[in-house]
Amino acid sequence: MRGSVESMAEEKVGRPMAAADDGQLYRRLVEAVTDYAIYMLDSGGYVTSWNAGAQRFKGYTPDEIIGQHFSRFYTEQDRATNLPARALKIAASEGKFEAEGWRLRRDGSRFWAHVVIDPVRDENGDVTGYAKVTRDLTERKEAQEKLEKAREALFQSQ
């Protein structure tokens, strides 16, 4: 009996997944992630998908944000320097855009973000959209700033 259970497990693990199963599994994975905002943009920078992590720390529901331009997450200063458009251009030309900086939540508050934007290409190599992953690093940044202030105070006292 033990041998038959092992062989059934091997068959289940070893069998290739059907494409539909693979797509559903991937979608469930992305939707389940809450520590990272994972979403897609079309080639013009408009949001086409939105996961639970994006909703958790950006504050928008999918109904509120899908179809909106991703530049709304950037500060006024970054929009004035055209950073959102430059980020997409860099991602398309270099294969990836990666940076840290202040981003905006729905309520207008800021958070320190680590952002990666990857181009999504069709079979001809043309950019059809972008995959965007954002991580909220506000707590880490605040801890670093406190440590730097403490070091400065120690240095001043000596």
C-alpha positions as CSV (number, residue, x, y, z in Angstrom):
1,M,0.0,0.0,0.0
2,R,2.8,2.4,0.8
3,G,4.3,2.0,-2.6
4,S,1.0,2.9,-4.3
5,V,0.7,6.1,-2.2
6,E,4.2,7.1,-3.1
7,S,3.6,6.5,-6.8
8,M,0.4,8.5,-6.7
9,A,2.2,11.4,-5.1
10,E,5.0,11.2,-7.7
11,E,2.4,11.2,-10.5
12,K,0.6,14.2,-9.1
13,V,3.8,16.2,-8.4
14,G,5.5,15.1,-11.6
15,R,2.7,15.7,-14.0
16,P,2.9,18.9,-16.1
17,M,0.2,21.5,-15.2
18,A,-2.4,22.4,-17.8
19,A,-2.0,26.0,-19.0
20,A,-5.3,27.0,-17.5
21,D,-4.3,25.5,-14.1
22,D,-1.0,27.4,-14.3
23,G,-2.7,30.7,-15.1
24,Q,-5.1,30.3,-12.2
25,L,-2.3,29.3,-9.8
26,Y,-0.3,32.3,-10.8
27,R,-3.3,34.6,-10.4
28,R,-4.1,33.2,-6.9
29,L,-0.4,33.6,-5.9
30,V,-0.3,37.3,-6.9
31,E,-3.7,38.0,-5.4
32,A,-2.6,36.4,-2.1
33,V,0.6,38.5,-1.6
34,T,-0.1,41.3,0.9
35,D,3.5,42.5,1.7
36,Y,4.1,43.8,-1.9
37,A,1.9,45.8,-4.3
38,I,1.9,43.7,-7.5
39,Y,0.0,45.1,-10.4
40,M,0.1,45.5,-14.2
41,L,0.1,48.6,-16.3
42,D,-0.8,48.9,-19.9
43,S,1.8,50.4,-22.3
44,G,0.6,53.9,-21.5
45,G,1.0,53.5,-17.7
46,Y,-2.7,52.8,-16.8
47,V,-3.4,50.3,-14.1
48,T,-4.9,47.0,-15.4
49,S,-4.7,44.8,-12.4
50,W,-4.3,45.3,-8.6
51,N,-3.5,42.8,-5.8
52,A,-4.3,42.7,-2.1
53,G,-0.9,44.1,-1.1
54,A,-1.5,47.2,-3.3
55,Q,-4.8,47.8,-1.7
56,R,-3.4,47.3,1.8
57,F,-0.7,49.9,1.6
58,K,-1.8,52.2,-1.2
59,G,-5.5,52.3,0.0
60,Y,-7.3,52.0,-3.3
61,T,-9.7,49.2,-4.1
62,P,-9.4,47.6,-7.6
63,D,-12.6,49.4,-8.7
64,E,-11.1,52.8,-7.7
65,I,-7.7,52.4,-9.3
66,I,-8.0,50.1,-12.4
67,G,-8.0,52.4,-15.4
68,Q,-6.2,55.2,-13.6
69,H,-2.7,56.4,-14.5
70,F,0.0,55.2,-12.1
71,S,1.5,58.7,-11.9
72,R,-1.1,59.4,-9.1
73,F,1.2,57.4,-6.7
74,Y,4.1,59.8,-7.3
75,T,4.7,63.1,-5.4
76,E,4.1,66.4,-7.1
77,Q,7.8,66.9,-7.3
78,D,8.3,63.6,-9.1
79,R,5.4,64.3,-11.5
80,A,6.9,67.8,-12.2
81,T,10.2,66.1,-13.3
82,N,8.2,63.6,-15.4
83,L,9.6,60.6,-13.3
84,P,6.7,58.3,-14.0
85,A,7.1,58.6,-17.8
86,R,10.9,58.3,-17.5
87,A,10.6,55.2,-15.3
88,L,8.5,53.5,-18.1
89,K,11.0,54.6,-20.7
90,I,14.0,53.2,-18.7
91,A,12.2,49.9,-18.1
92,A,11.4,49.5,-21.8
93,S,14.9,50.4,-23.0
94,E,17.0,48.8,-20.2
95,G,14.8,45.9,-19.3
96,K,14.0,47.2,-15.8
97,F,13.5,50.3,-13.7
98,E,14.4,50.1,-10.0
99,A,14.4,52.9,-7.5
100,E,13.5,54.0,-3.9
101,G,11.5,57.2,-3.2
102,W,8.4,58.7,-1.7
103,R,5.1,57.5,-3.0
104,L,1.5,58.6,-2.1
105,R,-1.3,56.7,-0.6
106,R,-5.0,57.3,-1.4
107,D,-5.3,59.5,1.7
108,G,-2.4,61.6,0.6
109,S,0.1,60.4,3.1
110,R,3.5,59.4,2.0
111,F,5.4,56.1,2.3
112,W,9.0,55.2,1.3
113,A,8.8,52.7,-1.5
114,H,11.2,50.3,-3.3
115,V,9.8,50.1,-6.8
116,V,10.7,47.7,-9.7
117,I,9.1,48.1,-13.1
118,D,9.6,45.3,-15.7
119,P,8.4,45.6,-19.3
120,V,6.0,42.9,-20.6
121,R,6.7,42.1,-24.2
122,D,4.8,40.2,-26.9
123,E,6.3,37.5,-29.1
124,N,7.7,40.3,-31.4
125,G,9.5,42.0,-28.5
126,D,7.2,45.0,-28.5
127,V,6.2,46.4,-25.0
128,T,2.6,45.6,-24.3
129,G,2.6,46.7,-20.7
130,Y,4.6,46.7,-17.4
131,A,4.7,44.6,-14.3
132,K,5.1,46.8,-11.3
133,V,6.2,45.6,-7.8
134,T,6.3,48.1,-4.9
135,R,7.4,47.4,-1.3
136,D,6.7,49.7,1.6
137,L,10.0,50.4,3.4
138,T,8.8,53.3,5.5
139,E,9.6,51.5,8.8
140,R,13.1,50.6,7.7
141,K,13.8,54.2,6.5
142,E,12.5,55.7,9.8
143,A,14.8,53.3,11.8
144,Q,17.8,54.2,9.7
145,E,17.1,57.9,10.2
146,K,16.8,57.4,14.0
147,L,20.1,55.6,14.0
148,E,21.8,58.3,12.0
149,K,20.4,61.0,14.4
150,A,21.7,58.9,17.4
151,R,25.1,58.6,15.8
152,E,25.2,62.4,15.2
153,A,24.2,63.1,18.8
154,L,26.9,60.8,20.1
155,F,29.5,62.3,17.8
156,Q,28.4,65.9,19.0
157,S,28.6,64.8,22.6
158,Q,32.2,63.6,22.2
